[in-house]
């Protein structure tokens, strides 16, 4: 009699978790249009309530996680039920992040208070908000009904939101050129558009979790399949058993539009970065000066808050400066500019990269072990870019290692290429994140990452350096066992 009673209890617990995830989703779906309203109507009180209300979303998410962990520990669910628990955990996490984005929209309402937003941009903001909320509700409905077909449709729905976001960024850039929007407002509006676009991404992720729950479908496999399909669809690529694909007119038009939008985005980012560099540099100097002066104020021991805030101000100013530097570096690398190819000794590239990351390693007590070929090897490429790429990989490995841990850097000579391998033994990366970690600003699940102070741009820089040099970058990782990144660069300078 023990078995049936246990199964009934498990079923009730799973139903409770399922209902809690749906409630969480409904709560966040209601928050998105309300956050947009506070922005468009300059409702500061409403924005404050929404920001404070994010704690309710966090609390409900923690409750769902606790319930799921209790099921995993106490009930030992079998395969089908286990998928339900994992799906609930991931969906709750995605929804919570949507709540964070809604809170960010409300914070933008405070930053843009008294700013007169152009009617065209206001209309685009309203459409993005409506589309994002509708897409998230669609995803929550698919989860509530365990409807795999609706979940699969989310990819197509997300295209609409992506198109709106691209048009919004282009409209901001055009308004800046016409001097209708100043730089600070343009920055805030660009971030706002990104918030709405990310809401759509999280809705798609929820759909992927639903498909996993229903049939065991794994998004990482689907992502790899889509890469192969895109490769096969390129002009000149051979079809299995058929002639090369040739589709001239449509492909040329689509490529021209893509390049135009990419050029607009790069120019926008570069302009913002250069404009912000001077004031942020001044802010960093002022913060350092304030911190130094605080140490000499008589009686400062009685006011630890002043000391703490001055130290925090210095830290955040430095972090903002690093973000801007990385944005400018990525902008240069993406544009393919300043690529000075030369034959470089591999040992020098590795030494420069380790010198750059030495302070971080020393601060955390992480040891970096290096293995290079016995015979001196060379690599063809731009010294600055290669050092930046390898340095970012080592820096990431240090950040996600335990204090006192070990990061392994090895160099292998291949036929016509050199392979740089950076391995850590830290928290690892979920398999579902492998496809996306090289995107700009993408950060792995907040529950797994550390407060590293990173910019979210390092791996994107690595990917573009690899592309500029005709090489590749790959990741292999198991959660809890660390991650291994492999950067392969040809030796031929041509």
VEXLUMMI-40526 format. One line per field, with one value per residue (C-alpha): x, y, z; residue in three letters; residue number from 1. Coordinates in steps of 0.2 Angstrom, whole numbers, plus 5000, padded with zeros to 4 digits. Layout:
px X  ...
py Y  ...
pz Z  ...
code ALA  ...
pos NUM  ...
This chain:
px 5000  5015  5018  5001  5000  5017  5013  4997  5007  5019  5006  4998  5015  5018  5001  5005  5022  5013  5000  5013  5023  5007  5003  5020  5019  5002  5009  5024  5013  5002  5018  5025  5011  5010  5028  5027  5012  5023  5036  5024  5014  5029  5021  5035  5024  5018  5036  5042  5028  5033  5051  5047  5035  5049  5052  5035  5041  5057  5049  5037  5051  5061  5045  5044  5062  5060  5046  5055  5070  5059  5052  5069  5076  5061  5051  5065  5053  5055  5059  5042  5040  5058  5056  5041  5051  5066  5054  5046  5063  5069  5052  5051  5069  5064  5049  5058  5070  5056  5050  5068  5066  5049  5057  5071  5058  5050  5068  5069  5053  5062  5077  5067  5056  5052  5060  5048  5049  5045  5027  5034  5046  5032  5021  5035  5038  5019  5020  5035  5027  5011  5020  5031  5017  5007  5021  5025  5006  5007  5022  5013  4998  5008  5016  4999  4991  5008  5004  5020  5013  5010  5027  5035  5026  5035  5050  5040  5031  5048  5052  5039  5047  5064  5059  5051  5067  5078  5066  5066  5085  5086  5073  5084  5099  5090  5083  5101  5107  5093  5098  5080  5087  5102  5115  5109  5091  5097  5106  5091  5080  5092  5093  5074  5072  5084  5073  5058  5068  5075  5057  5054  5069  5064  5047  5055  5065  5049  5043  5058  5056  5038  5043  5056  5043  5031  5042  5060  5065  5082  5084  5103  5101  5089  5101  5114  5102  5098  5116  5118  5102  5108  5125  5116  5105  5120  5122  5134  5132  5128  5111  5112  5111  5108  5117  5123  5109  5109  5097  5104  5092  5083  5100  5108  5094  5093  5112  5112  5098  5107  5123  5115  5107  5123  5132  5119  5121  5140  5140  5128  5138  5154  5147  5140  5156  5167  5155  5154  5172  5177  5164  5166  5185  5182  5170  5183  5196  5184  5178  5197  5200  5184  5190  5207  5200  5188  5202  5209  5192  5193  5181  5177  5178  5161  5153  5157  5143  5153  5168  5158  5149  5165  5173  5157  5157  5175  5171  5156  5165  5179  5166  5157  5174  5178  5161  5164  5182  5174  5161  5173  5185  5170  5165  5182  5184  5166  5170  5186  5196  5214  5218  5237  5242  5259  5268  5269  5277  5264  5274  5273  5254  5251  5263  5254  5237  5243  5251  5234  5225  5238  5230  5213  5222  5232  5217  5207  5222  5219  5234  5236  5246  5253  5258  5266  5274  5292  5297  5293  5277  5270  5253  5247  5236  5234  5243  5231  5216  5223  5229  5212  5203  5215  5215  5196  5196  5208  5199  5183  5191  5198  5181  5172  5185  5184  5197  5213  5208  5218  5216  5225  5231  5238  5244  5244  5252  5240  5242  5242  5234  5237  5225  5223  5214  5208  5200  5194  5186  5172  5154  5152  5139  5122  5121  5106  5117  5131  5123  5120  5135  5144  5130  5133  5129  5122  5125  5122  5107  5109  5107  5123  5134  5145  5145  5160  5158  5160  5153  5145  5155  5171  5165  5157  5175  5183  5170  5173  5192  5191  5180  5192  5206  5197  5197  5185  5180  5171  5165  5164  5156  5147  5138  5148  5164  5170  5172  5184  5186  5196  5202  5209  5219  5227  5246  5244  5244  5235
py 5000  5012  5013  5020  5032  5039  5041  5051  5062  5065  5069  5082  5090  5091  5098  5111  5116  5117  5129  5140  5142  5147  5159  5166  5168  5177  5189  5194  5195  5208  5217  5220  5232  5241  5244  5251  5262  5270  5274  5282  5291  5296  5288  5288  5281  5267  5263  5262  5250  5239  5239  5235  5222  5212  5205  5196  5188  5183  5175  5165  5159  5153  5144  5135  5130  5124  5113  5106  5102  5093  5082  5078  5073  5065  5057  5051  5054  5043  5049  5057  5066  5071  5080  5089  5095  5100  5109  5118  5124  5131  5139  5148  5154  5161  5169  5177  5184  5192  5200  5207  5214  5222  5230  5237  5245  5253  5259  5266  5276  5285  5288  5296  5306  5323  5317  5320  5304  5306  5300  5287  5280  5279  5270  5257  5255  5251  5239  5230  5229  5222  5209  5204  5202  5192  5181  5177  5174  5162  5153  5152  5145  5131  5127  5127  5115  5105  5109  5105  5112  5129  5129  5125  5140  5152  5153  5160  5172  5179  5184  5198  5205  5204  5214  5227  5228  5231  5244  5253  5253  5260  5273  5279  5280  5290  5302  5304  5309  5322  5328  5324  5313  5317  5304  5299  5297  5287  5275  5273  5270  5257  5248  5248  5240  5226  5223  5219  5209  5198  5195  5186  5176  5170  5166  5155  5147  5142  5134  5124  5118  5113  5103  5094  5090  5083  5073  5074  5086  5094  5112  5110  5096  5107  5121  5111  5105  5123  5127  5112  5118  5136  5129  5119  5133  5145  5148  5136  5123  5106  5097  5079  5070  5086  5101  5117  5128  5145  5158  5175  5188  5185  5181  5197  5208  5199  5200  5219  5222  5212  5221  5238  5235  5228  5243  5254  5245  5245  5264  5267  5256  5264  5282  5279  5271  5285  5298  5290  5286  5304  5306  5289  5291  5307  5298  5284  5297  5307  5291  5286  5303  5302  5285  5292  5307  5297  5287  5304  5310  5311  5300  5290  5274  5279  5280  5263  5267  5281  5270  5256  5268  5276  5259  5253  5269  5266  5248  5252  5266  5254  5241  5254  5259  5240  5238  5253  5247  5230  5238  5248  5233  5222  5236  5237  5218  5216  5229  5219  5235  5237  5219  5218  5201  5195  5178  5178  5166  5157  5159  5178  5177  5166  5177  5193  5185  5179  5195  5203  5191  5190  5202  5193  5176  5184  5191  5175  5163  5154  5145  5145  5130  5132  5119  5124  5113  5108  5116  5134  5137  5152  5158  5170  5184  5201  5201  5213  5203  5186  5192  5199  5182  5171  5184  5184  5165  5164  5178  5169  5153  5162  5171  5154  5144  5141  5152  5143  5132  5128  5134  5124  5133  5122  5125  5111  5111  5104  5102  5120  5127  5131  5126  5135  5126  5134  5123  5127  5116  5128  5128  5123  5128  5120  5111  5122  5137  5131  5138  5156  5160  5168  5181  5199  5202  5184  5178  5160  5157  5169  5155  5147  5162  5172  5190  5192  5210  5204  5213  5199  5203  5193  5177  5187  5195  5178  5172  5187  5186  5168  5172  5187  5174  5160  5150  5142  5143  5128  5124  5108  5108  5098  5107  5106  5099  5115  5121  5119  5132  5128  5142  5136  5148  5144  5146  5152  5171  5172
pz 5000  5002  4983  4978  4993  4988  4970  4975  4986  4972  4959  4971  4974  4955  4952  4966  4957  4940  4947  4956  4940  4930  4944  4943  4924  4925  4938  4927  4911  4920  4925  4908  4901  4918  4917  4900  4906  4919  4906  4894  4907  4918  4933  4946  4960  4949  4943  4962  4966  4952  4957  4975  4969  4961  4978  4977  4961  4968  4984  4973  4963  4978  4984  4968  4968  4986  4981  4967  4977  4990  4977  4970  4987  4995  4981  4969  4953  4938  4921  4916  4932  4933  4917  4924  4939  4928  4917  4931  4938  4922  4917  4934  4931  4914  4921  4935  4923  4914  4930  4932  4914  4918  4934  4922  4911  4927  4931  4914  4917  4932  4921  4907  4918  4910  4894  4879  4869  4850  4846  4833  4846  4859  4847  4844  4862  4865  4850  4857  4875  4868  4857  4871  4884  4871  4867  4886  4889  4874  4882  4899  4891  4882  4899  4908  4895  4891  4873  4863  4846  4854  4862  4845  4837  4849  4837  4823  4835  4841  4824  4825  4841  4834  4818  4830  4840  4824  4818  4835  4836  4818  4822  4838  4827  4814  4827  4834  4817  4816  4833  4839  4853  4863  4868  4886  4880  4865  4877  4888  4874  4866  4883  4884  4867  4872  4888  4877  4864  4879  4885  4869  4870  4888  4881  4868  4881  4891  4875  4874  4892  4888  4873  4884  4897  4885  4874  4880  4865  4869  4863  4861  4848  4839  4839  4832  4819  4814  4811  4799  4790  4788  4782  4769  4763  4759  4741  4733  4747  4740  4744  4748  4731  4722  4714  4723  4729  4719  4724  4719  4720  4736  4745  4739  4745  4762  4764  4760  4772  4786  4783  4783  4800  4807  4801  4810  4826  4826  4822  4836  4849  4844  4845  4862  4868  4863  4870  4887  4888  4894  4907  4914  4915  4925  4936  4940  4944  4955  4964  4967  4974  4985  4992  4996  5005  5015  5023  5030  5037  5056  5064  5049  5059  5066  5049  5040  5028  5020  5018  5011  4998  4993  4989  4980  4969  4964  4960  4949  4940  4936  4930  4919  4911  4908  4899  4888  4884  4879  4869  4859  4857  4851  4839  4831  4830  4822  4809  4804  4806  4812  4808  4807  4802  4807  4811  4830  4842  4852  4868  4867  4864  4879  4890  4885  4889  4906  4911  4907  4919  4932  4944  4944  4947  4962  4969  4970  4973  4957  4950  4931  4924  4906  4894  4877  4864  4866  4849  4847  4837  4828  4823  4810  4815  4824  4841  4849  4845  4848  4865  4869  4864  4874  4889  4889  4890  4904  4913  4912  4919  4934  4938  4938  4947  4966  4976  4976  4961  4945  4927  4914  4898  4884  4867  4854  4836  4823  4804  4798  4814  4833  4846  4862  4876  4892  4906  4923  4936  4942  4941  4923  4910  4907  4890  4885  4886  4875  4859  4866  4878  4863  4861  4867  4885  4887  4905  4911  4923  4938  4950  4944  4940  4953  4955  4945  4939  4921  4906  4896  4881  4883  4874  4860  4858  4857  4844  4832  4834  4829  4814  4809  4809  4799  4815  4827  4846  4854  4872  4881  4899  4912  4926  4942  4933  4925  4907  4892  4878  4863  4851  4835  4823  4807  4805  4787  4786  4770
code UNK  UNK  UNK  UNK  UNK  UNK  UNK  UNK  UNK  UNK  UNK  UNK  UNK  UNK  UNK  UNK  UNK  UNK  UNK  UNK  UNK  UNK  UNK  UNK  UNK  UNK  UNK  UNK  UNK  UNK  UNK  UNK  UNK  UNK  UNK  UNK  UNK  UNK  UNK  UNK  UNK  UNK  UNK  UNK  UNK  UNK  UNK  UNK  UNK  UNK  UNK  UNK  UNK  UNK  UNK  UNK  UNK  UNK  UNK  UNK  UNK  UNK  UNK  UNK  UNK  UNK  UNK  UNK  UNK  UNK  UNK  UNK  UNK  UNK  UNK  UNK  UNK  UNK  UNK  UNK  UNK  UNK  UNK  UNK  UNK  UNK  UNK  UNK  UNK  UNK  UNK  UNK  UNK  UNK  UNK  UNK  UNK  UNK  UNK  UNK  UNK  UNK  UNK  UNK  UNK  UNK  UNK  UNK  UNK  UNK  UNK  UNK  UNK  UNK  UNK  UNK  UNK  UNK  UNK  UNK  UNK  UNK  UNK  UNK  UNK  UNK  UNK  UNK  UNK  UNK  UNK  UNK  UNK  UNK  UNK  UNK  UNK  UNK  UNK  UNK  UNK  UNK  UNK  UNK  UNK  UNK  UNK  UNK  UNK  UNK  UNK  UNK  UNK  UNK  UNK  UNK  UNK  UNK  UNK  UNK  UNK  UNK  UNK  UNK  UNK  UNK  UNK  UNK  UNK  UNK  UNK  UNK  UNK  UNK  UNK  UNK  UNK  UNK  UNK  UNK  UNK  UNK  UNK  UNK  UNK  UNK  UNK  UNK  UNK  UNK  UNK  UNK  UNK  UNK  UNK  UNK  UNK  UNK  UNK  UNK  UNK  UNK  UNK  UNK  UNK  UNK  UNK  UNK  UNK  UNK  UNK  UNK  UNK  UNK  UNK  UNK  UNK  UNK  UNK  UNK  UNK  UNK  UNK  UNK  UNK  UNK  UNK  UNK  UNK  UNK  UNK  UNK  UNK  UNK  UNK  UNK  UNK  UNK  UNK  UNK  UNK  UNK  UNK  UNK  UNK  UNK  UNK  UNK  UNK  UNK  UNK  UNK  UNK  UNK  UNK  UNK  UNK  UNK  UNK  UNK  UNK  UNK  UNK  UNK  UNK  UNK  UNK  UNK  UNK  UNK  UNK  UNK  UNK  UNK  UNK  UNK  UNK  UNK  UNK  UNK  UNK  UNK  UNK  UNK  UNK  UNK  UNK  UNK  UNK  UNK  UNK  UNK  UNK  UNK  UNK  UNK  UNK  UNK  UNK  UNK  UNK  UNK  UNK  UNK  UNK  UNK  UNK  UNK  UNK  UNK  UNK  UNK  UNK  UNK  UNK  UNK  UNK  UNK  UNK  UNK  UNK  UNK  UNK  UNK  UNK  UNK  UNK  UNK  UNK  UNK  UNK  UNK  UNK  UNK  UNK  UNK  UNK  UNK  UNK  UNK  UNK  UNK  UNK  UNK  UNK  UNK  UNK  UNK  UNK  UNK  UNK  UNK  UNK  UNK  UNK  UNK  UNK  UNK  UNK  UNK  UNK  UNK  UNK  UNK  UNK  UNK  UNK  UNK  UNK  UNK  UNK  UNK  UNK  UNK  UNK  UNK  UNK  UNK  UNK  UNK  UNK  UNK  UNK  UNK  UNK  UNK  UNK  UNK  UNK  UNK  UNK  UNK  UNK  UNK  UNK  UNK  UNK  UNK  UNK  UNK  UNK  UNK  UNK  UNK  UNK  UNK  UNK  UNK  UNK  UNK  UNK  UNK  UNK  UNK  UNK  UNK  UNK  UNK  UNK  UNK  UNK  UNK  UNK  UNK  UNK  UNK  UNK  UNK  UNK  UNK  UNK  UNK  UNK  UNK  UNK  UNK  UNK  UNK  UNK  UNK  UNK  UNK  UNK  UNK  UNK  UNK  UNK  UNK  UNK  UNK  UNK  UNK  UNK  UNK  UNK  UNK  UNK  UNK  UNK  UNK  UNK  UNK  UNK  UNK  UNK  UNK  UNK  UNK  UNK  UNK  UNK  UNK  UNK  UNK  UNK  UNK  UNK  UNK  UNK  UNK  UNK  UNK  UNK  UNK  UNK  UNK  UNK  UNK  UNK  UNK  UNK  UNK  UNK  UNK
pos 1  2  3  4  5  6  7  8  9  10  11  12  13  14  15  16  17  18  19  20  21  22  23  24  25  26  27  28  29  30  31  32  33  34  35  36  37  38  39  40  41  42  43  44  45  46  47  48  49  50  51  52  53  54  55  56  57  58  59  60  61  62  63  64  65  66  67  68  69  70  71  72  73  74  75  76  77  78  79  80  81  82  83  84  85  86  87  88  89  90  91  92  93  94  95  96  97  98  99  100  101  102  103  104  105  106  107  108  109  110  111  112  113  114  115  116  117  118  119  120  121  122  123  124  125  126  127  128  129  130  131  132  133  134  135  136  137  138  139  140  141  142  143  144  145  146  147  148  149  150  151  152  153  154  155  156  157  158  159  160  161  162  163  164  165  166  167  168  169  170  171  172  173  174  175  176  177  178  179  180  181  182  183  184  185  186  187  188  189  190  191  192  193  194  195  196  197  198  199  200  201  202  203  204  205  206  207  208  209  210  211  212  213  214  215  216  217  218  219  220  221  222  223  224  225  226  227  228  229  230  231  232  233  234  235  236  237  238  239  240  241  242  243  244  245  246  247  248  249  250  251  252  253  254  255  256  257  258  259  260  261  262  263  264  265  266  267  268  269  270  271  272  273  274  275  276  277  278  279  280  281  282  283  284  285  286  287  288  289  290  291  292  293  294  295  296  297  298  299  300  301  302  303  304  305  306  307  308  309  310  311  312  313  314  315  316  317  318  319  320  321  322  323  324  325  326  327  328  329  330  331  332  333  334  335  336  337  338  339  340  341  342  343  344  345  346  347  348  349  350  351  352  353  354  355  356  357  358  359  360  361  362  363  364  365  366  367  368  369  370  371  372  373  374  375  376  377  378  379  380  381  382  383  384  385  386  387  388  389  390  391  392  393  394  395  396  397  398  399  400  401  402  403  404  405  406  407  408  409  410  411  412  413  414  415  416  417  418  419  420  421  422  423  424  425  426  427  428  429  430  431  432  433  434  435  436  437  438  439  440  441  442  443  444  445  446  447  448  449  450  451  452  453  454  455  456  457  458  459  460  461  462  463  464  465  466  467  468  469  470  471  472  473  474  475  476  477  478  479  480  481  482  483  484  485  486  487  488  489  490  491  492  493  494
